[in-house]
């Protein structure tokens, strides 16, 4: 079979020879970048021993080898409990993290599958998705030692919600970025419209800033369609555990639903969310009131969040631009349909 590896001239090409010497994985035959992923880099690697997913933990916030090893131990224990994951493979020295040239890498089995957003899921599959996330939260409480928690699971989360004064100042700054961009394009026009619209909403609902969150526990931290692989109709693997940590669990359930079940026009598929949320509550042992409180906090988070515009105007990174129309419309629709959204998560 001819070699078709990432050429050395490609920026950030992984050091395949040095890496594979640390694993009993054979010699590289092909190595192709995987397109999905905004923070870290992934490669589909074919060797004389099989197919693998090679992950380069590039993002500085999630690249600490000790934290990565903790994630790997957690996913191995989750796999033992029947949670669909793809645990990292150990090297010849038994370690699952290889550090070469100051960069951290991990090798995982390749999982054949596809990503599915909420529009591609039946109601039964939405129920299964909610139960899956609930099982993740429940099983993490079993496999993560209590001494590893940064705070008790029953204590309110101490992180304050977004300060609207800070957000209003950010809106002014982003509007200045929009004005300076010449020639103005369609993205600039939409950004300006949404920024002015959001400023009016914040001024109207400034008194609705939520208090600190509810019960916390170990969470995946980034549960969305690109981190769940399906084989046929069933989830085959939950991947990318880089943000594993202690956070309000119900908020992860709401945040994930707002990504899975957002429609292109920026509305949520509430019947599917209702099926998903019922299964999540049952499996995770969460109460309707916990979900309602989480809906309020995530709504406020979305009302104050402009990370896509900050990437576009402050970093010159346009990879998230395609998500902006639906995400920015969702904040407005969610405000208008607030009671209906709460009902879908609590009923």
C-alpha positions as CSV (number, residue, x, y, z in Angstrom):
1,X,0.0,0.0,0.0
2,X,1.5,3.4,-0.9
3,X,2.3,5.8,1.9
4,X,0.1,8.9,2.0
5,X,1.1,10.7,5.2
6,X,0.9,14.3,6.2
7,X,3.9,15.9,4.4
8,X,6.6,17.4,6.6
9,X,6.0,20.7,5.0
10,X,2.4,20.9,6.3
11,X,2.3,23.1,9.4
12,X,1.9,21.1,12.7
13,X,2.5,17.8,11.0
14,X,2.7,15.1,13.7
15,X,6.1,13.5,14.3
16,X,4.9,10.1,13.2
17,X,8.1,8.1,13.4
18,X,8.9,9.3,17.0
19,X,5.3,8.7,18.0
20,X,4.9,5.2,16.6
21,X,8.1,4.1,18.2
22,X,6.3,4.7,21.6
23,X,3.4,2.4,20.6
24,X,3.1,-1.1,19.3
25,X,1.1,0.2,16.4
26,X,3.2,-0.7,13.4
27,X,4.5,1.7,10.7
28,X,2.5,4.6,9.2
29,X,0.9,4.0,5.9
30,X,-1.5,7.0,5.7
31,X,-2.2,10.0,7.9
32,X,-4.9,12.5,7.0
33,X,-6.1,15.5,9.0
34,X,-9.6,15.3,10.4
35,X,-11.4,18.5,9.6
36,X,-13.8,18.8,12.6
37,X,-12.5,20.4,15.8
38,X,-11.8,24.1,16.7
39,X,-9.3,23.6,19.5
40,X,-7.2,20.6,19.0
41,X,-5.9,18.7,16.0
42,X,-6.8,15.2,14.9
43,X,-5.6,12.7,12.3
44,X,-6.9,9.5,10.8
45,X,-3.9,7.2,10.9
46,X,-3.5,3.9,9.1
47,X,-0.6,1.7,10.0
48,X,0.6,-1.8,9.3
49,X,-1.3,-2.8,12.5
50,X,-4.6,-1.1,12.0
51,X,-6.5,2.2,12.0
52,X,-6.3,4.9,14.7
53,X,-7.3,8.4,15.6
54,X,-4.2,10.4,16.5
55,X,-4.9,13.5,18.7
56,X,-2.6,16.4,19.1
57,X,-3.6,18.2,22.2
58,X,-2.7,21.7,20.9
59,X,-5.0,24.1,22.8
60,X,-2.9,25.5,25.7
61,X,-5.9,25.4,28.1
62,X,-6.4,21.7,27.7
63,X,-2.9,20.4,26.9
64,X,-1.5,19.6,30.3
65,X,-0.3,16.0,30.2
66,X,-1.5,15.3,33.8
67,X,-5.0,16.5,33.0
68,X,-5.0,14.5,29.8
69,X,-4.0,11.4,31.6
70,X,-6.8,11.9,34.1
71,X,-9.3,12.1,31.2
72,X,-7.9,8.9,29.9
73,X,-8.3,7.1,33.2
74,X,-11.9,8.4,33.4
75,X,-12.8,7.1,30.0
76,X,-11.3,3.7,30.6
77,X,-13.4,3.4,33.8
78,X,-16.5,4.6,31.9
79,X,-15.9,2.0,29.2
80,X,-15.8,-0.6,32.0
81,X,-19.3,0.6,33.0
82,X,-20.6,0.3,29.4
83,X,-20.5,3.9,28.4
84,X,-19.6,4.2,24.7
85,X,-16.2,5.8,24.6
86,X,-12.9,5.3,22.7
87,X,-10.2,5.1,25.5
88,X,-6.7,6.1,24.7
89,X,-4.2,3.3,24.0
90,X,-1.2,2.8,26.2
91,X,2.3,3.1,24.8
92,X,5.1,0.6,25.4
93,X,5.7,2.3,28.8
94,X,2.1,2.0,29.8
95,X,1.4,5.7,29.5
96,X,-1.4,7.0,27.4
97,X,0.1,10.5,26.7
98,X,3.2,10.9,24.6
99,X,5.0,14.2,24.9
100,X,7.4,14.9,22.0
101,X,9.0,18.3,21.4
102,X,6.8,19.8,24.1
103,X,3.6,18.7,22.5
104,X,1.2,16.1,23.9
105,X,-0.3,13.4,21.7
106,X,-2.6,10.4,22.3
107,X,-3.5,7.4,20.2
108,X,-7.1,6.1,20.1
109,X,-8.8,3.3,18.2
110,X,-10.5,4.6,15.1
111,X,-14.3,4.5,15.4
112,X,-16.3,4.2,12.2
113,X,-19.3,6.4,12.5
114,X,-21.0,9.7,11.7
115,X,-22.1,12.7,13.5
116,X,-25.9,13.5,13.8
117,X,-27.6,16.7,14.8
118,X,-31.0,16.8,16.3
119,X,-32.8,17.2,13.0
120,X,-31.5,13.8,12.0
121,X,-32.7,12.1,15.2
122,X,-36.1,10.4,15.8
123,X,-38.0,11.1,19.0
124,X,-36.8,7.7,20.3
125,X,-33.2,8.6,19.5
126,X,-33.6,11.9,21.3
127,X,-34.7,9.9,24.3
128,X,-31.7,7.7,24.0
129,X,-29.4,10.8,23.7
130,X,-30.8,12.3,26.9
131,X,-30.4,9.0,28.7
132,X,-26.8,8.7,27.4
133,X,-25.8,12.1,28.9
134,X,-27.6,11.3,32.1
135,X,-25.6,8.0,32.3
136,X,-22.4,9.9,31.7
137,X,-23.1,12.2,34.6
138,X,-24.2,9.3,36.9
139,X,-21.2,7.1,35.9
140,X,-18.7,9.9,36.3
141,X,-19.8,10.3,39.9
142,X,-18.9,6.6,40.4
143,X,-15.5,6.6,38.6
144,X,-14.1,10.0,39.7
145,X,-12.8,9.8,43.3
146,X,-14.4,12.3,45.7
147,X,-10.9,13.7,46.6
148,X,-10.6,14.7,42.9
149,X,-13.5,17.1,43.2
150,X,-12.8,20.8,43.6
151,X,-16.0,21.2,45.6
152,X,-18.8,19.0,47.0
153,X,-21.4,17.9,44.5
154,X,-24.2,19.4,46.5
155,X,-22.6,22.9,46.9
156,X,-23.7,25.7,44.6
157,X,-21.3,26.6,41.8
158,X,-19.3,29.7,42.8
159,X,-18.8,31.2,39.3
160,X,-20.8,34.3,38.9
161,X,-23.0,34.8,35.8
162,X,-22.1,37.3,33.2
163,X,-22.1,40.9,34.3
164,X,-24.3,42.9,31.9
165,X,-22.2,46.0,32.3
166,X,-19.2,44.1,31.0
167,X,-21.3,42.8,28.2
168,X,-22.5,46.2,27.2
169,X,-19.0,47.5,27.0
170,X,-18.0,44.5,24.9
171,X,-20.9,45.2,22.5
172,X,-19.6,48.8,22.1
173,X,-16.2,47.4,21.3
174,X,-17.5,44.9,18.8
175,X,-19.6,47.5,17.1
176,X,-16.4,49.6,16.7
177,X,-14.7,46.6,15.0
178,X,-17.7,46.3,12.7
179,X,-17.5,49.9,11.7
180,X,-13.8,49.7,11.0
181,X,-14.1,46.7,8.7
182,X,-14.0,47.9,5.1
183,X,-15.5,47.0,2.7
184,X,-18.5,46.0,4.8
185,X,-19.9,42.6,3.9
186,X,-23.1,40.6,4.8
187,X,-21.5,39.2,7.9
188,X,-20.8,42.8,9.1
189,X,-24.4,43.7,8.5
190,X,-25.7,40.8,10.4
191,X,-23.2,41.3,13.3
192,X,-24.3,45.0,13.6
193,X,-28.0,44.1,13.6
194,X,-27.5,41.4,16.3
195,X,-25.3,43.5,18.5
196,X,-27.8,46.4,18.5
197,X,-30.6,43.9,19.1
198,X,-28.8,42.2,22.0
199,X,-28.0,45.5,23.6
200,X,-31.7,46.4,23.7
201,X,-32.5,43.0,25.2
202,X,-29.8,43.3,27.9
203,X,-31.0,46.7,28.9
204,X,-34.6,45.4,29.1
205,X,-33.7,42.2,31.1
206,X,-30.8,43.5,33.2
207,X,-32.7,42.6,36.4
208,X,-32.9,38.9,35.4
209,X,-29.3,38.1,36.0
210,X,-29.2,34.7,37.7
211,X,-27.7,33.8,41.0
212,X,-24.9,31.1,41.3
213,X,-25.8,27.7,39.8
214,X,-27.2,24.6,41.4
215,X,-25.7,21.2,42.2
216,X,-22.4,20.4,40.5
217,X,-20.7,17.2,39.5
218,X,-18.3,15.7,37.0
219,X,-19.3,16.5,33.4
220,X,-18.0,15.9,29.9
221,X,-17.8,19.6,29.4
222,X,-18.3,19.8,25.6
223,X,-21.2,17.5,24.8
224,X,-22.4,18.4,21.2
225,X,-23.0,16.7,17.9
226,X,-19.3,16.7,16.7
227,X,-18.4,14.9,19.9
228,X,-20.8,12.0,19.6
229,X,-20.3,9.4,16.9
230,X,-23.2,7.2,15.7
231,X,-23.0,3.8,14.1
232,X,-26.3,3.2,12.4
233,X,-29.0,4.4,14.8
234,X,-27.0,4.1,18.1
235,X,-24.2,6.1,19.6
236,X,-20.9,4.4,19.1
237,X,-18.6,6.7,21.0
238,X,-18.5,10.0,23.0
239,X,-15.2,11.6,22.1
240,X,-13.1,14.7,23.1
241,X,-13.1,14.8,26.8
242,X,-10.7,17.7,27.0
243,X,-13.1,19.8,29.2
244,X,-13.9,17.1,31.7
245,X,-14.4,18.9,35.0
246,X,-16.7,19.8,37.9
247,X,-19.5,22.0,36.7
248,X,-23.3,22.3,37.1
249,X,-24.6,19.1,35.5
250,X,-28.0,20.4,34.6
251,X,-26.5,23.3,32.7
252,X,-24.5,20.9,30.5
253,X,-27.8,19.1,29.7
254,X,-29.4,22.4,28.7
255,X,-26.4,23.6,26.8
256,X,-26.1,20.4,24.9
257,X,-29.7,20.5,23.9
258,X,-29.4,24.1,22.7
259,X,-26.7,22.8,20.2
260,X,-28.2,19.5,19.2
261,X,-31.7,20.8,18.7
262,X,-31.3,24.3,17.3
263,X,-32.8,24.7,13.8
264,X,-31.2,26.8,11.0
265,X,-33.6,29.7,11.7
266,X,-32.5,29.9,15.3
267,X,-35.4,28.1,17.0
268,X,-35.3,25.0,19.2
269,X,-37.2,21.8,18.5
270,X,-39.1,21.7,21.7
271,X,-40.9,18.3,21.2
272,X,-37.5,16.6,20.8
273,X,-36.1,18.5,23.7
274,X,-39.0,17.3,25.9
275,X,-38.2,13.7,25.1
276,X,-34.4,14.2,25.6
277,X,-35.0,16.1,28.9
278,X,-37.3,13.5,30.4
279,X,-34.8,10.8,29.8
280,X,-31.9,12.9,31.1
281,X,-33.8,13.7,34.4
282,X,-34.7,10.0,34.9
283,X,-31.2,8.7,34.3
284,X,-29.3,11.5,36.1
285,X,-31.7,11.8,38.9
286,X,-32.2,15.5,38.2
287,X,-35.4,17.4,39.3
288,X,-37.5,19.6,37.0
289,X,-36.6,22.6,39.2
290,X,-32.9,21.9,38.6
291,X,-33.5,22.0,34.8
292,X,-35.6,25.2,35.0
293,X,-32.9,26.9,36.9
294,X,-30.3,25.7,34.4
295,X,-32.5,26.9,31.5
296,X,-32.4,30.4,33.1
297,X,-28.6,30.4,33.6
298,X,-27.9,29.1,30.0
299,X,-30.4,31.6,28.6
300,X,-28.5,34.4,30.3
301,X,-25.2,33.0,29.2
302,X,-26.4,33.0,25.6
303,X,-27.7,36.6,25.9
304,X,-24.2,37.7,27.0
305,X,-22.1,35.5,24.8
306,X,-20.2,36.8,21.7
307,X,-17.4,34.3,21.3
308,X,-18.1,33.8,17.6
309,X,-17.8,37.6,16.9
310,X,-14.7,37.8,19.1
311,X,-13.1,35.1,17.1
312,X,-14.1,36.8,13.8
313,X,-13.1,40.4,14.7
314,X,-10.4,40.1,17.4
315,X,-8.6,37.0,16.2
316,X,-9.4,37.0,12.5
317,X,-10.6,33.4,12.9
318,X,-13.7,32.8,10.7
319,X,-14.1,29.0,11.3
320,X,-17.2,29.6,13.5
321,X,-18.8,32.2,11.2
322,X,-21.2,29.6,9.7
323,X,-22.7,29.0,13.2
324,X,-23.4,32.7,13.9
325,X,-26.7,33.2,12.1
326,X,-28.5,30.4,14.0
327,X,-26.8,31.0,17.3
328,X,-27.4,34.7,17.3
329,X,-31.1,34.3,16.3
330,X,-31.5,31.7,19.1
331,X,-30.8,34.2,21.9
332,X,-33.6,36.4,20.6
333,X,-36.1,33.5,20.1
334,X,-35.3,32.0,23.4
335,X,-36.1,35.3,25.2
336,X,-39.4,35.5,23.4
337,X,-40.3,31.8,24.1
338,X,-38.7,31.6,27.6
339,X,-41.7,29.9,29.3
340,X,-42.1,27.4,26.6
341,X,-38.4,26.4,26.7
342,X,-38.6,26.0,30.5
343,X,-41.7,23.8,30.1
344,X,-39.9,21.6,27.5
345,X,-37.1,20.8,30.0
346,X,-39.3,20.4,33.0
347,X,-42.5,18.6,31.8
